[in-house]
Amino acid sequence: MIEKLTKRQIDKLDHYVHRYTTELLTLQSTDEEIRKSCYKLYELCGIKTLKMVLIADNPLHAQIIANYIENNQVRSQVSNQVRYQVRYQVRYQVWDQVRSQVGSQVWDQVRSQVWDQVEDQVWSQVRYQVRSQVSNQVWSQVEDLKKYETSFYGNIGDYYWTAFFEFFKNETDIKIDPKFDTWLGIIQSGIYDMIQFDSVIIAIRNPLEVNYDTDGKLKDGISIKFSGLEYLSIDQKIITDPEIKQWYHDFDGNIDRVKQMIRLMGVKV
């Protein structure tokens, strides 16, 4: 039972916060790396129907691609199945393995300094803000686009609990289920989020930039920047490049326009 952290372990806590709030959050991976991670995720979850991974530069592009492929060939979303498998095969197993070998003081100390900080900066600020702005500012203007749910697991929202358990894996002698190593490879592969169908995953690349102030809060002005899309600080307007912005205003539900838009993003359809 670990009842107290060593000085070396305490000094390492900030490393995991920085790694997950800065380094991994803007990691830019190759298409091949992203695709491999998507296949590994479905393999981990026992889903054998995946045939294709499409890669979107930002969350809005992902929604457009989802509308196109669903209109042309109906596919069911499997995010609930992924949620169940990751939760019970990875997260809860690792939780039990670590919790049974760590005293309350150490658990609370690492949770406060790693879990809570990463959760606040990544989940509560970045992911929440992007999802809110996509929902509130895009779907209020583009009624003909169907909104697809993004993943429960397999996105930056998993950073906080992953960082927490990776600390114990790397900095203590606790033996953790090998599936957690597979999970680390998936979650650290430069994927911001996914839309998960049974045979297709639409993987969204990480943002190019995320800018915090000295208090760990998103800066005023342009705080999150994806390729082809910039987000201002909360409650301010989305800026898109003129071609995409005009396309949203002109959208009339014609699937050929959706197909054209996907081609502009460099995805073959």
C-alpha positions in Angstrom: 0.0 0.0 0.0 1.4 3.4 -1.0 0.7 5.8 1.8 3.0 8.7 0.8 4.6 10.0 -2.4 8.3 10.5 -2.6 9.8 13.8 -3.5 10.6 12.5 -7.0 7.0 11.4 -7.5 5.7 14.8 -6.3 8.0 16.5 -8.7 6.6 14.5 -11.6 3.0 15.6 -11.0 3.3 18.8 -13.0 4.8 16.8 -15.9 1.6 14.9 -16.4 -0.5 18.1 -16.3 1.7 19.8 -18.8 1.8 16.7 -21.1 -2.0 16.4 -21.3 -3.0 20.0 -21.3 -0.3 21.2 -23.8 1.8 18.6 -25.6 -0.8 15.9 -26.4 -3.7 18.4 -26.9 -2.0 19.9 -29.9 -0.1 16.8 -31.1 -0.3 16.5 -34.9 -0.2 12.9 -36.1 0.0 11.4 -39.6 -3.2 10.0 -41.2 -1.7 6.5 -40.9 -1.2 6.9 -37.1 -4.7 8.2 -36.6 -6.2 5.3 -38.7 -4.2 2.7 -36.8 -5.4 4.1 -33.5 -9.1 3.9 -34.6 -8.7 0.3 -35.6 -7.1 -0.5 -32.3 -9.9 1.1 -30.4 -12.6 -1.0 -32.2 -10.4 -4.1 -31.7 -10.1 -3.3 -28.0 -13.9 -3.1 -27.9 -14.5 -6.2 -29.9 -16.1 -4.4 -32.8 -15.1 -6.2 -36.0 -17.1 -4.2 -38.6 -14.8 -1.2 -39.1 -13.9 -0.8 -42.8 -12.9 2.8 -43.1 -11.5 5.8 -41.2 -12.1 9.3 -42.6 -10.1 12.2 -41.1 -11.6 15.6 -40.5 -9.6 18.8 -39.8 -12.2 20.1 -37.3 -15.5 19.3 -35.7 -17.6 21.1 -38.3 -16.1 19.2 -41.1 -16.7 15.9 -39.3 -20.4 16.7 -39.0 -20.6 17.4 -42.8 -18.9 14.2 -43.6 -21.3 12.3 -41.3 -24.3 13.8 -43.0 -23.0 12.7 -46.4 -22.1 9.1 -45.5 -25.3 8.5 -43.5 -27.4 9.8 -46.4 -25.8 7.5 -48.9 -25.6 4.3 -46.8 -27.3 4.1 -43.4 -24.9 3.2 -40.6 -25.6 2.9 -37.0 -23.6 4.7 -34.4 -21.8 2.5 -31.9 -20.5 5.0 -29.3 -22.6 3.3 -26.6 -20.9 0.0 -27.3 -17.4 1.7 -27.2 -18.4 3.5 -24.0 -19.4 0.2 -22.3 -16.3 -1.7 -23.4 -13.7 1.0 -22.5 -15.4 1.7 -19.2 -15.5 -1.8 -18.0 -12.5 -3.4 -19.7 -10.0 -0.5 -19.2 -11.1 2.4 -16.9 -12.8 0.5 -14.1 -10.2 -2.3 -14.1 -7.4 0.1 -13.8 -9.3 2.1 -11.2 -9.6 -1.1 -9.0 -6.0 -2.0 -9.5 -4.7 1.4 -8.4 -7.3 2.1 -5.7 -6.5 -1.2 -3.9 -2.8 -0.3 -3.6 -2.9 3.4 -2.9 -3.9 5.1 0.4 -6.5 7.8 0.5 -4.0 10.6 1.1 -2.0 9.7 -2.0 -5.1 9.1 -4.1 -6.5 12.5 -3.2 -3.2 14.3 -3.7 -2.7 12.9 -7.2 -6.4 13.4 -8.0 -6.2 17.1 -7.0 -3.0 17.9 -8.8 -3.4 15.8 -12.0 -7.0 14.6 -12.5 -8.7 17.9 -11.5 -6.3 20.2 -13.3 -6.4 18.3 -16.6 -10.2 17.9 -16.3 -10.6 21.7 -15.8 -8.3 22.8 -18.6 -9.2 20.1 -21.2 -12.7 18.8 -20.5 -14.4 21.8 -18.8 -12.9 24.4 -21.0 -11.7 23.2 -24.4 -14.1 20.3 -25.2 -17.1 21.9 -23.6 -16.5 25.2 -25.4 -16.1 23.7 -28.8 -19.2 21.4 -28.4 -21.3 24.3 -27.1 -20.3 26.6 -29.9 -20.9 24.0 -32.6 -24.3 23.3 -31.1 -25.4 26.8 -30.4 -24.0 28.8 -33.3 -24.0 26.3 -36.2 -27.2 24.2 -35.8 -29.2 27.3 -35.1 -28.2 28.6 -38.6 -28.0 25.3 -40.6 -31.2 23.4 -39.8 -30.8 20.9 -42.6 -27.7 19.3 -41.2 -28.3 16.4 -38.8 -26.3 16.6 -35.6 -24.3 13.4 -34.8 -23.1 12.6 -31.3 -19.4 12.4 -30.9 -17.7 9.7 -28.8 -18.1 9.0 -25.1 -14.6 7.5 -25.1 -11.8 8.1 -27.6 -11.4 11.8 -27.3 -9.6 14.5 -25.3 -12.3 14.3 -22.7 -10.5 11.1 -21.6 -7.3 12.9 -20.8 -8.0 13.6 -17.1 -8.5 10.0 -16.0 -5.8 8.7 -18.4 -3.2 11.1 -17.0 -4.1 10.2 -13.5 -3.6 6.4 -14.0 -0.6 6.9 -16.3 1.1 8.6 -13.3 0.7 5.5 -11.2 1.7 3.2 -14.0 4.9 5.1 -14.7 5.9 6.4 -11.3 5.0 3.5 -9.0 5.4 -0.3 -9.0 1.7 -0.9 -9.3 1.0 -3.5 -12.0 -1.7 -2.3 -14.4 -3.7 -4.3 -16.9 -1.9 -4.5 -20.3 -5.0 -3.2 -22.0 -4.2 0.2 -20.5 -1.0 0.3 -22.6 -3.2 -0.2 -25.7 -5.5 2.6 -24.5 -2.5 4.9 -24.0 -1.5 4.4 -27.6 -5.0 5.2 -28.8 -5.6 8.3 -26.6 -2.1 9.7 -27.3 -2.3 9.6 -31.1 -3.5 13.1 -32.0 -7.2 12.5 -32.1 -9.4 15.3 -30.8 -12.7 13.4 -31.1 -14.6 10.9 -33.2 -18.0 10.1 -34.7 -18.2 6.4 -34.4 -20.3 4.3 -36.8 -20.3 0.5 -37.0 -18.2 0.4 -40.2 -16.8 4.0 -40.4 -15.0 6.3 -37.9 -14.7 10.0 -38.6 -11.7 11.0 -36.6 -11.1 14.7 -35.9 -7.6 16.0 -35.7 -6.3 17.9 -32.7 -6.4 21.6 -32.7 -3.3 23.4 -34.0 -3.3 25.8 -31.0 -4.8 26.1 -27.6 -3.9 29.2 -25.7 -4.2 29.5 -21.9 -3.4 32.5 -19.7 -1.2 32.2 -16.6 -4.2 31.0 -14.5 -4.8 28.0 -16.8 -7.9 29.6 -18.3 -8.5 30.0 -22.1 -7.2 33.4 -23.3 -9.5 36.1 -24.6 -9.5 36.4 -28.3 -8.7 33.4 -30.5 -8.1 30.7 -27.9 -8.6 27.4 -29.9 -7.5 27.1 -33.5 -8.2 24.1 -35.8 -7.2 23.8 -39.4 -9.9 25.6 -41.3 -11.6 26.9 -38.2 -10.9 29.2 -35.3 -12.8 29.5 -32.0 -12.9 32.6 -30.0 -13.1 32.6 -26.2 -16.5 31.6 -24.8 -19.6 33.4 -25.8 -18.0 35.0 -28.8 -18.6 34.3 -32.5 -17.1 31.5 -34.5 -14.8 32.6 -37.3 -14.5 30.3 -40.4 -12.7 30.9 -43.6 -14.9 32.8 -46.1 -15.5 29.8 -48.5 -16.8 27.6 -45.7 -18.7 30.3 -44.0 -20.6 31.2 -47.3 -21.3 27.5 -47.9 -23.1 27.2 -44.5 -25.3 30.2 -45.3 -26.1 28.8 -48.8 -26.7 25.2 -47.7 -30.0 24.0 -49.0 -30.0 20.3 -48.0 -28.7 19.2 -51.5 -26.5 16.1 -50.9 -24.3 17.2 -53.9 -23.3 20.3 -52.0 -22.3 18.1 -49.1 -20.3 15.9 -51.4 -18.6 18.9 -52.9 -17.7 20.2 -49.5 -16.1 17.0 -48.4 -14.0 17.1 -51.6 -12.9 20.6 -50.7 -11.6 19.1 -47.4 -9.5 16.6 -49.3 -11.6 13.5 -48.5 -12.3 11.2 -51.5 -16.0 10.3 -51.8 
